[in-house]
């Protein structure tokens, strides 16, 4: 298993996230796309291969348009 270097990640939230803190942040800059809970930034981080993340994001966009 490859452990990404979290110190180099550039974290961001969706512009559609509300101010209630119930969202996730996506980190880029590592060899993987990283996802973490905004309220628990020191907690667990999920890592996805870039191709898997692109497929996921495309599917979410398609479903939201339906």
Phi and psi in radians as a Rosetta constraint file:
Dihedral C 1 N 2 CA 2 C 2 CIRCULARHARMONIC -1.617 0.35
Dihedral N 2 CA 2 C 2 N 3 CIRCULARHARMONIC 2.258 0.35
Dihedral C 2 N 3 CA 3 C 3 CIRCULARHARMONIC -1.774 0.35
Dihedral N 3 CA 3 C 3 N 4 CIRCULARHARMONIC 1.998 0.35
Dihedral C 3 N 4 CA 4 C 4 CIRCULARHARMONIC -1.214 0.35
Dihedral N 4 CA 4 C 4 N 5 CIRCULARHARMONIC 2.658 0.35
Dihedral C 4 N 5 CA 5 C 5 CIRCULARHARMONIC -1.436 0.35
Dihedral N 5 CA 5 C 5 N 6 CIRCULARHARMONIC 1.771 0.35
Dihedral C 5 N 6 CA 6 C 6 CIRCULARHARMONIC -1.224 0.35
Dihedral N 6 CA 6 C 6 N 7 CIRCULARHARMONIC -0.376 0.35
Dihedral C 6 N 7 CA 7 C 7 CIRCULARHARMONIC -1.183 0.35
Dihedral N 7 CA 7 C 7 N 8 CIRCULARHARMONIC -0.354 0.35
Dihedral C 7 N 8 CA 8 C 8 CIRCULARHARMONIC -1.693 0.35
Dihedral N 8 CA 8 C 8 N 9 CIRCULARHARMONIC -0.020 0.35
Dihedral C 8 N 9 CA 9 C 9 CIRCULARHARMONIC -1.288 0.35
Dihedral N 9 CA 9 C 9 N 10 CIRCULARHARMONIC 2.448 0.35
Dihedral C 9 N 10 CA 10 C 10 CIRCULARHARMONIC -1.814 0.35
Dihedral N 10 CA 10 C 10 N 11 CIRCULARHARMONIC 1.844 0.35
Dihedral C 10 N 11 CA 11 C 11 CIRCULARHARMONIC -1.557 0.35
Dihedral N 11 CA 11 C 11 N 12 CIRCULARHARMONIC 2.470 0.35
Dihedral C 11 N 12 CA 12 C 12 CIRCULARHARMONIC -2.601 0.35
Dihedral N 12 CA 12 C 12 N 13 CIRCULARHARMONIC 2.732 0.35
Dihedral C 12 N 13 CA 13 C 13 CIRCULARHARMONIC -1.900 0.35
Dihedral N 13 CA 13 C 13 N 14 CIRCULARHARMONIC 2.737 0.35
Dihedral C 13 N 14 CA 14 C 14 CIRCULARHARMONIC -1.126 0.35
Dihedral N 14 CA 14 C 14 N 15 CIRCULARHARMONIC 2.521 0.35
Dihedral C 14 N 15 CA 15 C 15 CIRCULARHARMONIC -1.183 0.35
Dihedral N 15 CA 15 C 15 N 16 CIRCULARHARMONIC -0.209 0.35
Dihedral C 15 N 16 CA 16 C 16 CIRCULARHARMONIC -1.574 0.35
Dihedral N 16 CA 16 C 16 N 17 CIRCULARHARMONIC -0.059 0.35
Dihedral C 16 N 17 CA 17 C 17 CIRCULARHARMONIC -1.211 0.35
Dihedral N 17 CA 17 C 17 N 18 CIRCULARHARMONIC 2.437 0.35
Dihedral C 17 N 18 CA 18 C 18 CIRCULARHARMONIC -1.425 0.35
Dihedral N 18 CA 18 C 18 N 19 CIRCULARHARMONIC -3.076 0.35
Dihedral C 18 N 19 CA 19 C 19 CIRCULARHARMONIC -1.628 0.35
Dihedral N 19 CA 19 C 19 N 20 CIRCULARHARMONIC 0.117 0.35
Dihedral C 19 N 20 CA 20 C 20 CIRCULARHARMONIC -1.440 0.35
Dihedral N 20 CA 20 C 20 N 21 CIRCULARHARMONIC -0.086 0.35
Dihedral C 20 N 21 CA 21 C 21 CIRCULARHARMONIC 1.428 0.35
Dihedral N 21 CA 21 C 21 N 22 CIRCULARHARMONIC 0.048 0.35
Dihedral C 21 N 22 CA 22 C 22 CIRCULARHARMONIC -1.564 0.35
Dihedral N 22 CA 22 C 22 N 23 CIRCULARHARMONIC 1.187 0.35
Dihedral C 22 N 23 CA 23 C 23 CIRCULARHARMONIC -2.596 0.35
Dihedral N 23 CA 23 C 23 N 24 CIRCULARHARMONIC 3.086 0.35
Dihedral C 23 N 24 CA 24 C 24 CIRCULARHARMONIC -2.077 0.35
Dihedral N 24 CA 24 C 24 N 25 CIRCULARHARMONIC 2.817 0.35
Dihedral C 24 N 25 CA 25 C 25 CIRCULARHARMONIC -2.002 0.35
Dihedral N 25 CA 25 C 25 N 26 CIRCULARHARMONIC 2.558 0.35
Dihedral C 25 N 26 CA 26 C 26 CIRCULARHARMONIC -1.963 0.35
Dihedral N 26 CA 26 C 26 N 27 CIRCULARHARMONIC 2.293 0.35
Dihedral C 26 N 27 CA 27 C 27 CIRCULARHARMONIC -1.927 0.35
Dihedral N 27 CA 27 C 27 N 28 CIRCULARHARMONIC 2.352 0.35
Dihedral C 27 N 28 CA 28 C 28 CIRCULARHARMONIC -2.164 0.35
Dihedral N 28 CA 28 C 28 N 29 CIRCULARHARMONIC 2.946 0.35
Dihedral C 28 N 29 CA 29 C 29 CIRCULARHARMONIC 1.893 0.35
Dihedral N 29 CA 29 C 29 N 30 CIRCULARHARMONIC -0.246 0.35
Dihedral C 29 N 30 CA 30 C 30 CIRCULARHARMONIC -1.709 0.35
Dihedral N 30 CA 30 C 30 N 31 CIRCULARHARMONIC 3.020 0.35
Dihedral C 30 N 31 CA 31 C 31 CIRCULARHARMONIC -1.256 0.35
Dihedral N 31 CA 31 C 31 N 32 CIRCULARHARMONIC 0.108 0.35
Dihedral C 31 N 32 CA 32 C 32 CIRCULARHARMONIC -2.425 0.35
Dihedral N 32 CA 32 C 32 N 33 CIRCULARHARMONIC 2.869 0.35
Dihedral C 32 N 33 CA 33 C 33 CIRCULARHARMONIC -1.603 0.35
Dihedral N 33 CA 33 C 33 N 34 CIRCULARHARMONIC 2.223 0.35
Dihedral C 33 N 34 CA 34 C 34 CIRCULARHARMONIC -1.875 0.35
Dihedral N 34 CA 34 C 34 N 35 CIRCULARHARMONIC 2.560 0.35
Dihedral C 34 N 35 CA 35 C 35 CIRCULARHARMONIC -2.353 0.35
Dihedral N 35 CA 35 C 35 N 36 CIRCULARHARMONIC 2.334 0.35
Dihedral C 35 N 36 CA 36 C 36 CIRCULARHARMONIC -2.486 0.35
Dihedral N 36 CA 36 C 36 N 37 CIRCULARHARMONIC 2.820 0.35
Dihedral C 36 N 37 CA 37 C 37 CIRCULARHARMONIC -1.353 0.35
Dihedral N 37 CA 37 C 37 N 38 CIRCULARHARMONIC 2.236 0.35
Dihedral C 37 N 38 CA 38 C 38 CIRCULARHARMONIC -1.022 0.35
Dihedral N 38 CA 38 C 38 N 39 CIRCULARHARMONIC -0.654 0.35
Dihedral C 38 N 39 CA 39 C 39 CIRCULARHARMONIC -1.356 0.35
Dihedral N 39 CA 39 C 39 N 40 CIRCULARHARMONIC -0.271 0.35
Dihedral C 39 N 40 CA 40 C 40 CIRCULARHARMONIC -2.310 0.35
Dihedral N 40 CA 40 C 40 N 41 CIRCULARHARMONIC 1.144 0.35
Dihedral C 40 N 41 CA 41 C 41 CIRCULARHARMONIC -1.141 0.35
Dihedral N 41 CA 41 C 41 N 42 CIRCULARHARMONIC -0.344 0.35
Dihedral C 41 N 42 CA 42 C 42 CIRCULARHARMONIC -1.627 0.35
Dihedral N 42 CA 42 C 42 N 43 CIRCULARHARMONIC -0.009 0.35
Dihedral C 42 N 43 CA 43 C 43 CIRCULARHARMONIC -1.455 0.35
Dihedral N 43 CA 43 C 43 N 44 CIRCULARHARMONIC -2.732 0.35
Dihedral C 43 N 44 CA 44 C 44 CIRCULARHARMONIC -1.113 0.35
Dihedral N 44 CA 44 C 44 N 45 CIRCULARHARMONIC 2.571 0.35
Dihedral C 44 N 45 CA 45 C 45 CIRCULARHARMONIC -2.203 0.35
Dihedral N 45 CA 45 C 45 N 46 CIRCULARHARMONIC 2.289 0.35
Dihedral C 45 N 46 CA 46 C 46 CIRCULARHARMONIC -1.621 0.35
Dihedral N 46 CA 46 C 46 N 47 CIRCULARHARMONIC 2.463 0.35
Dihedral C 46 N 47 CA 47 C 47 CIRCULARHARMONIC -2.128 0.35
Dihedral N 47 CA 47 C 47 N 48 CIRCULARHARMONIC 2.304 0.35
Dihedral C 47 N 48 CA 48 C 48 CIRCULARHARMONIC -2.167 0.35
Dihedral N 48 CA 48 C 48 N 49 CIRCULARHARMONIC 2.525 0.35
Dihedral C 48 N 49 CA 49 C 49 CIRCULARHARMONIC -1.117 0.35
Dihedral N 49 CA 49 C 49 N 50 CIRCULARHARMONIC 2.485 0.35
Dihedral C 49 N 50 CA 50 C 50 CIRCULARHARMONIC -0.925 0.35
Dihedral N 50 CA 50 C 50 N 51 CIRCULARHARMONIC -0.712 0.35
Dihedral C 50 N 51 CA 51 C 51 CIRCULARHARMONIC -1.123 0.35
Dihedral N 51 CA 51 C 51 N 52 CIRCULARHARMONIC -0.699 0.35
Dihedral C 51 N 52 CA 52 C 52 CIRCULARHARMONIC -1.132 0.35
Dihedral N 52 CA 52 C 52 N 53 CIRCULARHARMONIC -0.705 0.35
Dihedral C 52 N 53 CA 53 C 53 CIRCULARHARMONIC -1.140 0.35
Dihedral N 53 CA 53 C 53 N 54 CIRCULARHARMONIC -0.725 0.35
Dihedral C 53 N 54 CA 54 C 54 CIRCULARHARMONIC -1.079 0.35
Dihedral N 54 CA 54 C 54 N 55 CIRCULARHARMONIC -0.726 0.35
Dihedral C 54 N 55 CA 55 C 55 CIRCULARHARMONIC -1.125 0.35
Dihedral N 55 CA 55 C 55 N 56 CIRCULARHARMONIC -0.741 0.35
Dihedral C 55 N 56 CA 56 C 56 CIRCULARHARMONIC -1.055 0.35
Dihedral N 56 CA 56 C 56 N 57 CIRCULARHARMONIC -0.876 0.35
Dihedral C 56 N 57 CA 57 C 57 CIRCULARHARMONIC -1.083 0.35
Dihedral N 57 CA 57 C 57 N 58 CIRCULARHARMONIC -0.711 0.35
Dihedral C 57 N 58 CA 58 C 58 CIRCULARHARMONIC -1.115 0.35
Dihedral N 58 CA 58 C 58 N 59 CIRCULARHARMONIC -0.696 0.35
Dihedral C 58 N 59 CA 59 C 59 CIRCULARHARMONIC -1.137 0.35
Dihedral N 59 CA 59 C 59 N 60 CIRCULARHARMONIC -0.756 0.35
Dihedral C 59 N 60 CA 60 C 60 CIRCULARHARMONIC -1.063 0.35
Dihedral N 60 CA 60 C 60 N 61 CIRCULARHARMONIC -0.754 0.35
Dihedral C 60 N 61 CA 61 C 61 CIRCULARHARMONIC -1.089 0.35
Dihedral N 61 CA 61 C 61 N 62 CIRCULARHARMONIC -0.757 0.35
Dihedral C 61 N 62 CA 62 C 62 CIRCULARHARMONIC -1.093 0.35
Dihedral N 62 CA 62 C 62 N 63 CIRCULARHARMONIC -0.749 0.35
Dihedral C 62 N 63 CA 63 C 63 CIRCULARHARMONIC -1.171 0.35
Dihedral N 63 CA 63 C 63 N 64 CIRCULARHARMONIC -0.674 0.35
Dihedral C 63 N 64 CA 64 C 64 CIRCULARHARMONIC -1.230 0.35
Dihedral N 64 CA 64 C 64 N 65 CIRCULARHARMONIC -0.361 0.35
Dihedral C 64 N 65 CA 65 C 65 CIRCULARHARMONIC -1.467 0.35
Dihedral N 65 CA 65 C 65 N 66 CIRCULARHARMONIC -0.314 0.35
